[in-house]
């Protein structure tokens, strides 16, 4: 099974935001091509994170289920397990931060 971040990355190529239920959402903002120091820079995307976007809209679960050939229930369980791991990592970092 692919890592969760691969699925998030794939979705951000096609969508403006991806919600990780009970964790937060990544928001993509497109930027136009620009001239800088005589060079033409191509269009790009910047990615931000909003911890208030936590509602499960089903997009990530659908992507995981389709890509992995599993049910939506299994996909949601996979996401929940990964969110739990992320929260444990962040909690440990927070505890050790002065």
Beta strands, then each sheet from edge to edge (+ up, - down):
strand 1: 17-20
strand 2: 24-31
strand 3: 34-36
strand 4: 39-41
strand 5: 44-50
sheet 1: 1+ 2- 5+
sheet 2: 3+ 4-
end
